[in-house]
Amino acid sequence: MTGPMTSSLPRAVHPAAWWGWAIGMAVAASTTTNPVLLLLALCVVALVVAARRGTSPWARAFRLYLWLGLAIVVVRVVLHVLVGLKFGEIVVLRLPEVTLPSWAAGIQVGGTVYLEGLLAAALAGLRLAVMIACIGAANALANPKRLLRALPGALHEIGSAVVVSVSVAPQLAESVQRVLRARQLRGDTTRGLRAVPTVALPVLEDTLERSLLLAAAMDSRGYGRTEHVPRGHRLVTGAVTLGGLLASAVGIYGVLDATTPAMMGTPTLLAGLALSGLGLWLGGRHVPRTTYRPDPWRGAEWLTVGCGVFAAATLVTVSRMTPELLVMPLTPLAVPPLPLAPVVGLLVGALPAYLTPAPLRPAARVAHRGARDRVVVRG
Amino acid sequence: MRGSEPRLLRHLTGAAAASGLALAGLVMTSAPASAAACSGTSGVTVVVDTGGSVNTRCAAGDPASGLRALTAAGFSVTYPQQYPGSVVCRINGFPASDPCVRMPPADAYWAFFHATRGGGWTYSSSGVSSYDPRPGTVVGFRFGAGQQPRVAPPEPTATSAPAVTTTKPQPTSAPRTTTSAPEVTSAPPSISSGAAATAQAPGVTASVPPSHTATPSRSASASASPSGPATPTATSSATPSTSATPLAAAPTAEPDDGPPGMGTLVAGAALLALVGGGAGWTAWKRRA
């Protein structure tokens, strides 16, 4: 079941698949300072978000990430002009320079701004902005609650707690709006600080009521039940998990520090990850838990993750083989190259916009109750 | 044997200084290391030691930083992708093995030194782009694990000397026949073919005792000493005048099909417009 088959029926693609795709795109963007490739990655991400985002509140958050990215670029450029180390040949702006004492070496306050340095700062900011846009795309495309449901069994209690806490803010906002609307219907149009006491109490009451309802609902579904686990088994699970986490920490340190012995690097990290996985599996074995209508992982999910991995693999390979193709040529300044392989890799990242099933719309959900065979899509 | 020679050399430098030409004549080839040092108290002398060859040039005027002295002396600099303008990754394309994406490793990087003329090297505590060398001083770059350049900072001179790339042949290749350098030019000190000579450097084992012990007379400093059939000096003399400007000698980081021009830019813009337009159209269609 791939492509056209699955895209005929609207359904939500597995959130983990969207995260895999987005991380792949972010890795691809992190390898380059070529502005054409960075903007292409941004356009690809925006295209997929525009085509496949749902109608939930967080699905509209992508624009916020774009504004955040723009702010990052602006701040990066302004900081470069104010305190950055200027380099280059083409003078853009002559500013007076403040002479700093020797212990502040490395900071250049003011000074002549060159085009090369300005471009380098802007492109470094753009690269970070594109990576943040990729994460924003994952947030817009993937339902966080559904992602938490896919957690391993040993972590399901943490998952429930996180779901409850991330639901608080939207529910509170909705509650406030509901109370305000009710007051307006009764002719009470007090606004500002004076309205706080009359709004706060109903909202508080509403929150408490909801919490009790949620607790009752969770209790009736078996949350919080624990099965008896033998003492020895618990100890083994704890030791394996703790050892795995420790080995992972040491392994990450070994990978990042080139002076440590080779054994402390990748082998330790892999062993730590394996131990952690084993610990999670051992702990999850004694959690009696089922998932209501679990998200399927079908061809569309493999395709989505595969496109992200392909984009990342292409750019990482190119950056290893011919890194100059991914770099904006600054010394001397030149038109950025347009290499074929990275462009194809990034364009493959846009395929989920067309080959995955369309997201569910509210109209479609209503239609599901009556006639399952006729799906009415608004628009 | 060859790999241990530089380290051995550093240990021997003191002995070489003591025994002077006798030892140099037996074991090493003498070197005119201060060939292209600046004259008087103007300009900043730049010493670049790849570990295989030493290249001394002069940056005229008062460069604002060690980096600017390096480029003003005609060396081409490649930066790591992540630290443009602040870290030196390659000088004249050396080392080609470093991909120049991240910070170069601690055992294979360009260490930055500064010194007074005739003084001793000081490992710089500030970055290559933030250290401001005074006119009449020396900045040195040595590739390796942070060792000093293997030549002492050139002593102060009163007269101008022409630019010579002092690349040394192997001692075992041929009997020494000192000839005059093929590329001796008059002032201003030119930067001819430094890139070609230095790019050849890894295969060359050089041995450079401090110049003030090996070459007592300044007049000898205008001559290089090529010997043997395939020395780097032959390469450098093959392209003496093609590199008229410093930047032209720089190996540019561009694809083989020549510098991309407006066509590439237009193609990139069209691609971006296509994908970005698709995104905008999809978003607009969904809202409608």
Interface residues (C-beta under 8 A of the other chain):
Chain A: T33 V36 L39 L40 C43 V44 A46 L47 V49 A50 A51 L85 K86 F87 G88 S102 A105 G106 Q108 E116 G117 A120 A258 T259 S319 R320 T322 P323 E324 L325 L326 V327 P329 L330 T331 P332 A334 V335 P336 P337 L338 P339 V343 L347 A350 A353 G379
Chain B: L67 V77 T78 Y79 Q81 P84 G85 S86 P99 C100 V101 P105 A106 S125 S126 G127 S129 S130 Y131 L247 A250 T252 A253 E254 P255 P259 P260 G261 M262 T264 L265 A267 G268 L271 L272 V275 G276 G278 A279 G280 T282 A283 K285 R286 A288
